[in-house]
Structure formats: C-alpha cells, structure tokens
Amino acid sequence: MRARLPLRLTRTAAFSAVCVTLAALGHLAAGGSGPEPSAVVAGGVVVTAATAALAGRERSTTTISVFLSAMQLFLHELFAFDDPSGISLAVHAHGGGLGENLGMLVAHLTATLITGWWLARGEAVLWALLRAAGRRLGATLLPLPLPAVPTPRRAVLPAVAPAPARGPLRHTVSRRGPPLPAC
C-alpha cells in the first residue's frame, strides 16, 4: 500500500516534529545551552526533506530506528555547532546535565531507540486502520450490481440419443473370482 500526498505529508510532519523535538530536548537535558532557533529551523527543514523521501510506504521498526538515529546524530552535531568544541564526532563538553562521555551517548541512544519503537508502533497502527477503513469503505462504495443483460437465444438442436455400443464383447458377462465348483 502506498501513501498518497496528504497522508505522506502528515506522516512526514509528525516524524519531523518528534525527531527535532527529541534532539532539542536531549541537547538541553545533556546540559547544553538551548539550540539556536536558526539551527532548529535548519534541522527541521533537512529532517522534513529526508523524511518526505521515505514516507511513501510503510516502514519497519528497524528502518525507522536507523533513520531516526542518523537524524539524531545530524541534529546533535548541528545543535553543537556553536559550542566551543565545534562540529565533530568527538564528545561535546556540555557542562552539567547528563555528563560528557558515555552517559550522554547512552542517553541519546536510549531515547532514540525508545522513540523509534514508539513511532514504529504508531506506524503499524496507522496502516492497520487504513487497511481496515479501505476494506470497509471499499465494500460500501462498490457500485450496485448491474441488471442482467439478456443473452441472445441460440437455436436448440434436438437431442440425439447416443448410438449403442457395438463390439465383439457386447454380451459378455464378467465375474471376478474363481469359478464355482460344479455340483
């Protein structure tokens, strides 16, 4: 089942909003300063464009989680751009909050995986509802049956009786088993 444009845009907007909000809140929870509004808008535009390309059909939990993780990494780097550490895959020193090293990575991954699972369950429910609605509406929207169109009559030929079987064994009686003893 493919998604038409209104459903595709709705799914894109929902995913993008969840993804950017998760990244911004994760950045704040890790002790970083709030991301710049221009960075949030730029990140939202990039995530929306990438999501729109993938929103054409139902996606698996794995696909959603991997894509969400990639977008979280992108947004994390984008939001950390104005930090003293600059853009790099190195650990950003955000100060207080969740910590600088392994704690931040675990927090990001945990939030991303839980959110990916949550989005995948919502995706499965949405597609199940659409299929059920399609079946229900499809049955009610079927056109009424057309009246029977009379077929032209064919000439009826008289029935011909089959010819009797002729052959050399026509009057032979076949019995199975040994012959009866003569008494």
GIBELUR-V990642 format. One record per pair of residues at least 24 apart in sequence whose ideal C-beta (glycine too) atoms are under 10 Angstrom apart, sorted by the first residue. I is the first residue (numbers start at 1). J is the second residue. D is the distance in Angstrom with one decimal. If there is no record, write none. Layout:
# GIBELUR-V990642
((I/J/D) (I/J/D))
This chain:
# GIBELUR-V990642
((1/57/6.9) (1/58/6.8) (1/127/6.8) (1/130/7.0) (1/131/6.8) (1/134/8.0) (2/56/5.9) (2/57/5.4) (2/58/9.2) (3/55/6.3) (3/56/5.6) (3/57/6.2) (3/58/8.1) (3/126/9.6) (3/127/9.0) (3/130/8.7) (4/56/9.4) (5/56/9.9) (7/55/8.3) (7/56/9.6) (7/126/8.4) (7/127/9.9) (7/130/7.7) (8/51/9.5) (8/52/6.9) (8/54/9.7) (8/55/4.7) (8/56/6.2) (8/57/9.3) (9/48/9.5) (9/52/7.5) (9/55/7.9) (10/55/8.9) (10/126/9.3) (11/51/7.9) (11/52/9.0) (11/54/9.4) (11/55/4.7) (11/56/9.4) (11/58/9.7) (11/59/9.5) (11/119/9.7) (11/122/9.5) (11/123/7.8) (11/126/7.6) (12/47/9.1) (12/48/5.9) (12/49/8.9) (12/50/9.4) (12/51/4.7) (12/52/4.6) (12/53/9.1) (12/54/8.7) (12/55/4.7) (12/56/10.0) (13/44/9.9) (13/48/7.4) (13/51/8.7) (13/52/9.4) (13/55/9.5) (14/51/9.2) (14/55/9.5) (14/119/8.2) (14/122/8.0) (14/123/9.6) (14/126/9.4) (15/47/7.8) (15/48/8.5) (15/50/9.6) (15/51/4.9) (15/52/9.5) (15/54/8.8) (15/55/7.3) (15/59/9.7) (15/64/8.2) (15/67/8.6) (15/68/8.0) (15/71/8.8) (15/119/6.5) (15/122/9.6) (15/123/9.0) (16/43/9.2) (16/44/6.0) (16/45/8.9) (16/46/9.3) (16/47/4.8) (16/48/4.4) (16/49/9.1) (16/50/8.9) (16/51/5.5) (16/52/8.7) (16/55/9.8) (16/71/8.7) (17/44/8.1) (17/47/9.2) (17/48/9.2) (18/47/9.7) (18/68/8.4) (18/115/6.4) (18/116/9.8) (18/118/8.3) (18/119/6.5) (18/122/9.4) (19/43/8.6) (19/44/8.6) (19/47/5.2) (19/48/9.2) (19/50/9.6) (19/51/7.7) (19/67/8.9) (19/68/6.1) (19/71/5.1) (19/72/7.1) (19/74/9.6) (19/75/7.2) (19/112/9.2) (19/115/8.0) (19/116/9.8) (19/119/8.8) (20/44/4.8) (20/45/9.7) (20/46/9.5) (20/47/5.9) (20/48/8.8) (20/71/8.5) (20/72/9.8) (20/75/6.6) (20/79/9.8) (21/115/9.6) (22/68/8.1) (22/71/9.2) (22/72/6.9) (22/75/8.4) (22/108/9.3) (22/111/6.1) (22/112/7.3) (22/114/9.6) (22/115/5.5) (22/116/9.9) (23/47/8.7) (23/68/9.8) (23/71/7.6) (23/72/5.6) (23/73/9.3) (23/74/8.5) (23/75/3.6) (23/76/6.3) (23/78/8.3) (23/79/6.5) (23/108/8.8) (23/111/9.3) (23/112/9.2) (24/75/7.8) (24/79/7.0) (25/111/8.4) (26/72/7.5) (26/75/8.7) (26/76/7.5) (26/79/9.0) (26/97/10.0) (26/98/8.7) (26/104/8.7) (26/107/6.8) (26/108/5.9) (26/110/10.0) (26/111/5.7) (26/112/8.5) (26/115/9.8) (27/75/8.1) (27/76/6.9) (27/78/9.7) (27/79/4.7) (27/80/7.5) (27/83/9.8) (27/92/9.2) (27/94/7.7) (27/97/9.3) (27/104/9.9) (27/108/9.5) (28/79/9.4) (28/94/9.4) (28/97/8.1) (29/94/9.5) (29/97/6.2) (29/98/6.1) (29/104/9.3) (29/107/7.1) (29/108/9.8) (29/111/8.6) (30/76/9.0) (30/79/9.9) (30/80/9.6) (30/92/8.1) (30/94/4.8) (30/95/8.7) (30/96/9.1) (30/97/4.6) (30/98/4.7) (30/99/7.8) (30/100/8.7) (30/103/8.4) (30/104/5.1) (30/107/6.7) (30/108/7.9) (31/92/9.7) (31/93/9.1) (31/94/4.1) (31/95/4.4) (31/96/4.4) (31/97/2.3) (31/98/6.6) (31/99/8.1) (31/100/8.6) (31/104/8.7) (32/76/9.3) (32/79/7.0) (32/80/7.0) (32/82/9.7) (32/83/6.9) (32/92/7.3) (32/93/9.5) (32/94/4.1) (32/95/7.4) (32/96/9.8) (32/97/7.2) (32/98/9.8) (32/104/9.5) (33/79/9.2) (33/80/10.0) (33/82/8.1) (33/83/8.0) (33/94/8.3) (33/95/8.6) (34/79/8.8) (35/75/8.3) (35/76/9.7) (35/78/7.8) (35/79/3.9) (35/80/8.6) (35/81/9.0) (35/82/8.4) (36/78/9.4) (36/79/7.9) (36/81/8.3) (36/82/6.2) (38/82/9.9) (39/75/8.5) (39/78/5.4) (39/79/5.5) (39/80/9.2) (39/81/6.6) (39/82/7.5) (40/75/8.8) (40/78/8.9) (40/79/7.8) (42/75/9.7) (42/78/6.7) (42/81/9.7) (43/71/8.4) (43/74/7.3) (43/75/4.8) (43/76/9.7) (43/77/9.8) (43/78/5.1) (43/79/7.3) (44/75/9.1) (46/71/8.2) (46/74/7.0) (46/75/8.5) (46/78/8.1) (47/71/5.2) (47/72/9.7) (47/74/7.8) (47/75/7.2) (47/78/10.0) (50/74/8.8) (55/123/10.0) (57/127/9.0) (58/120/9.8) (58/123/6.4) (58/124/7.8) (58/126/8.4) (58/127/4.8) (58/128/9.8) (58/130/9.3) (58/131/9.9) (59/119/9.2) (59/120/7.6) (59/123/6.4) (59/124/9.9) (59/127/9.7) (60/120/7.2) (60/123/8.9) (60/124/9.4) (61/113/9.9) (61/116/6.9) (61/117/6.3) (61/119/8.7) (61/120/3.8) (61/121/8.1) (61/123/8.4) (61/124/8.3) (62/116/8.7) (62/120/8.5) (63/116/9.3) (63/120/8.5) (63/123/9.8) (64/115/9.2) (64/116/5.1) (64/117/8.4) (64/118/9.5) (64/119/5.4) (64/120/4.7) (64/121/9.8) (64/122/9.7) (64/123/6.7) (65/112/7.2) (65/113/6.0) (65/114/9.7) (65/115/8.6) (65/116/3.3) (65/117/7.0) (65/119/8.4) (65/120/7.2) (66/112/9.9) (66/116/8.1) (67/116/8.2) (67/119/9.7) (68/111/9.8) (68/112/5.6) (68/113/8.5) (68/115/6.3) (68/116/4.6) (68/117/9.8) (68/119/7.0) (68/120/9.4) (69/108/8.7) (69/109/7.6) (69/112/5.1) (69/113/7.9) (69/115/9.8) (69/116/7.3) (70/112/9.7) (71/112/9.0) (72/108/6.3) (72/109/8.7) (72/111/8.1) (72/112/5.0) (72/115/8.7) (72/116/9.4) (73/108/8.3) (73/112/8.9) (76/104/9.1) (76/108/6.8))
